[in-house]
Amino acid sequence: MNISIRKHIKDNFKNTDVNELKTSIEGSINDSEELALPGLGVFFEVLWSSGNDSLRNEILQTLEKNLK
């Protein structure tokens, strides 16, 4: 059985509004469950892939600042 986690997560959140996305992201972070990490990773991949250089630099600077 070949399951694409990316496709499953993207399909699961297709047509989700901003409030539902926010609730899902915050819930995943607050629960601290490692099961949520693949979903958050897919969200990060979408953000990174669709972002321009300015957004990517902002993400990198935020990560660098907060991982010290």
LUMKE-448516 format. One record per residue (C-alpha): x, y, z. Coordinates in nm, 4 decimals, padded with zeros to 6 digits. Last residue first. Layout:
// residues N
<vogu><u>X</u><v>Y</v><w>Z</w></vogu>
...
//
This chain:
// residues 68
<vogu><u>01.9604</u><v>02.9810</v><w>01.9821</w></vogu>
<vogu><u>01.6741</u><v>02.8176</v><w>01.7926</w></vogu>
<vogu><u>01.4484</u><v>03.1222</v><w>01.8090</w></vogu>
<vogu><u>01.6726</u><v>03.3693</v><w>01.6277</w></vogu>
<vogu><u>01.7810</u><v>03.1216</v><w>01.3604</w></vogu>
<vogu><u>01.4229</u><v>03.0134</v><w>01.2968</w></vogu>
<vogu><u>01.2979</u><v>03.3706</v><w>01.2693</w></vogu>
<vogu><u>01.5877</u><v>03.4624</v><w>01.0396</w></vogu>
<vogu><u>01.5177</u><v>03.1609</v><w>00.8179</w></vogu>
<vogu><u>01.1464</u><v>03.2390</v><w>00.7980</w></vogu>
<vogu><u>01.2161</u><v>03.6035</v><w>00.7133</w></vogu>
<vogu><u>01.4676</u><v>03.4973</v><w>00.4482</w></vogu>
<vogu><u>01.2099</u><v>03.2627</v><w>00.2962</w></vogu>
<vogu><u>00.9487</u><v>03.5401</v><w>00.2933</w></vogu>
<vogu><u>01.1851</u><v>03.7780</v><w>00.1154</w></vogu>
<vogu><u>01.3011</u><v>03.5123</v><w>-00.1307</w></vogu>
<vogu><u>00.9429</u><v>03.4434</v><w>-00.2427</w></vogu>
<vogu><u>00.7141</u><v>03.1924</v><w>-00.0810</w></vogu>
<vogu><u>00.5123</u><v>02.9178</v><w>-00.2495</w></vogu>
<vogu><u>00.7590</u><v>02.6397</v><w>-00.1830</w></vogu>
<vogu><u>00.8383</u><v>02.7553</v><w>00.1724</w></vogu>
<vogu><u>00.4750</u><v>02.7926</v><w>00.2795</w></vogu>
<vogu><u>00.3713</u><v>02.4642</v><w>00.1183</w></vogu>
<vogu><u>00.6698</u><v>02.2846</v><w>00.2756</w></vogu>
<vogu><u>00.5893</u><v>02.4379</v><w>00.6146</w></vogu>
<vogu><u>00.2300</u><v>02.3136</v><w>00.5906</w></vogu>
<vogu><u>00.3623</u><v>01.9689</v><w>00.4944</w></vogu>
<vogu><u>00.5937</u><v>01.9757</v><w>00.7946</w></vogu>
<vogu><u>00.3058</u><v>02.0761</v><w>01.0207</w></vogu>
<vogu><u>00.1198</u><v>01.7715</v><w>00.8980</w></vogu>
<vogu><u>00.4214</u><v>01.5446</v><w>00.9475</w></vogu>
<vogu><u>00.4747</u><v>01.6857</v><w>01.2990</w></vogu>
<vogu><u>00.1197</u><v>01.6278</v><w>01.4230</w></vogu>
<vogu><u>00.1868</u><v>01.2689</v><w>01.5298</w></vogu>
<vogu><u>00.4643</u><v>01.4039</v><w>01.7513</w></vogu>
<vogu><u>00.2071</u><v>01.5286</v><w>01.9965</w></vogu>
<vogu><u>00.2894</u><v>01.8626</v><w>02.1557</w></vogu>
<vogu><u>-00.0838</u><v>01.9215</v><w>02.2070</w></vogu>
<vogu><u>-00.0271</u><v>02.2986</v><w>02.1942</w></vogu>
<vogu><u>00.1501</u><v>02.2819</v><w>01.8586</w></vogu>
<vogu><u>-00.1129</u><v>02.0638</v><w>01.6947</w></vogu>
<vogu><u>-00.3952</u><v>02.2704</v><w>01.8401</w></vogu>
<vogu><u>-00.2334</u><v>02.5931</v><w>01.7210</w></vogu>
<vogu><u>-00.1986</u><v>02.4568</v><w>01.3685</w></vogu>
<vogu><u>-00.5496</u><v>02.3115</v><w>01.3555</w></vogu>
<vogu><u>-00.7117</u><v>02.6228</v><w>01.5028</w></vogu>
<vogu><u>-00.5226</u><v>02.8482</v><w>01.2612</w></vogu>
<vogu><u>-00.6206</u><v>02.6334</v><w>00.9647</w></vogu>
<vogu><u>-00.9849</u><v>02.6330</v><w>01.0742</w></vogu>
<vogu><u>-00.9800</u><v>03.0114</v><w>01.1142</w></vogu>
<vogu><u>-00.8177</u><v>03.0635</v><w>00.7746</w></vogu>
<vogu><u>-01.0710</u><v>02.8517</v><w>00.5857</w></vogu>
<vogu><u>-01.0267</u><v>02.4908</v><w>00.4795</w></vogu>
<vogu><u>-01.1056</u><v>02.4279</v><w>00.1120</w></vogu>
<vogu><u>-00.8523</u><v>02.1426</v><w>00.0926</w></vogu>
<vogu><u>-00.7253</u><v>02.0545</v><w>00.4401</w></vogu>
<vogu><u>-00.7670</u><v>01.6771</v><w>00.4179</w></vogu>
<vogu><u>-00.6555</u><v>01.6747</v><w>00.0543</w></vogu>
<vogu><u>-00.3311</u><v>01.8525</v><w>00.1457</w></vogu>
<vogu><u>-00.2766</u><v>01.6142</v><w>00.4367</w></vogu>
<vogu><u>-00.3432</u><v>01.3027</v><w>00.2279</w></vogu>
<vogu><u>-00.1335</u><v>01.4284</v><w>-00.0625</w></vogu>
<vogu><u>00.1658</u><v>01.5019</v><w>00.1585</w></vogu>
<vogu><u>00.1326</u><v>01.1733</v><w>00.3468</w></vogu>
<vogu><u>00.1355</u><v>00.9831</v><w>00.0199</w></vogu>
<vogu><u>00.0285</u><v>00.6262</v><w>00.0919</w></vogu>
<vogu><u>00.1513</u><v>00.3314</v><w>-00.1122</w></vogu>
<vogu><u>00.0000</u><v>00.0000</v><w>00.0000</w></vogu>
//
